[in-house]
Amino acid sequence: MKTNNILFLALAVLLICIASPAAAEDKPANYVAFKGGIYSPSLSHDVNNFNGGSTTHLDSKTGFAGEVALGHYFLPMLALELGAGYFQSKGSPAAEPGDTMLKVVPLVATGKVLLPLGIFEPYGLFGIGAYVTDLDVSGNTGNFHGSTKITYGLHAGGGFNINFSNSMFVGVEGKYLWAEPSFGGQHIRLDGFTTTADLGFRF
């Protein structure tokens, strides 16, 4: 029992020591964050009339994801973030030539609930977004360019920041999105994870 009390006391002192430098000075209320990483679709999709056939199933592959975000702290534990970015995913059939390319520009608003622990700042997030989506089909019997579509969806996730100072941080963020644009009656679900490494500056 005595050992547990000593360990608990040591942990409390450590947390206080870590938190004290950040608590000594208020962080600036605004920030900009640059995010880069990957988009991992969780669903494959079907395309009608692919290679002159009826319907072909295409496997979706992991692609690039990036975002620039502007945020504001309303409270030390509450922030709102507006972001714009880009992500993509290539799809290909198992045994036929040709492929598809989904290119998406997300415009998102995200609320964050943060737990300020000095240099370490974990958070959860939830938000809404508009997704400007292009679908290109190429390399088969007939190329196709899907008209640009705007659809709306949701996203949720979490991450953490490591504060090098009150004005600079790095972090890791993961979120799952739900959205389903339609191209000529063909529904392509964007559901999947984006995972990014972040670099941020407060001002």
Sequence and secondary structure as in RCSB ss.txt:
>XXXX:A:sequence
MKTNNILFLALAVLLICIASPAAAEDKPANYVAFKGGIYSPSLSHDVNNFNGGSTTHLDSKTGFAGEVALGHYFL
PMLALELGAGYFQSKGSPAAEPGDTMLKVVPLVATGKVLLPLGIFEPYGLFGIGAYVTDLDVSGNTGNFHGSTKI
TYGLHAGGGFNINFSNSMFVGVEGKYLWAEPSFGGQHIRLDGFTTTADLGFRF
>XXXX:A:secstr
 HHHHHHHHHHHHHHHHHHHHHHTS   SEEEEEEEEEEEES  EEEETGGGSSEEEEEE  EEEEEEEEEEEEE
TTEEEEEEEEEEEEEEE SSSS EEEEEEEEEEEEEEEE  BTTEEEEEEEEEEEEEEEEEEESSSS EEEEEEE
EEEEEEEEEEEEEEETTEEEEEEEEEEE   EETTEE    EEEEEEEEEEE 
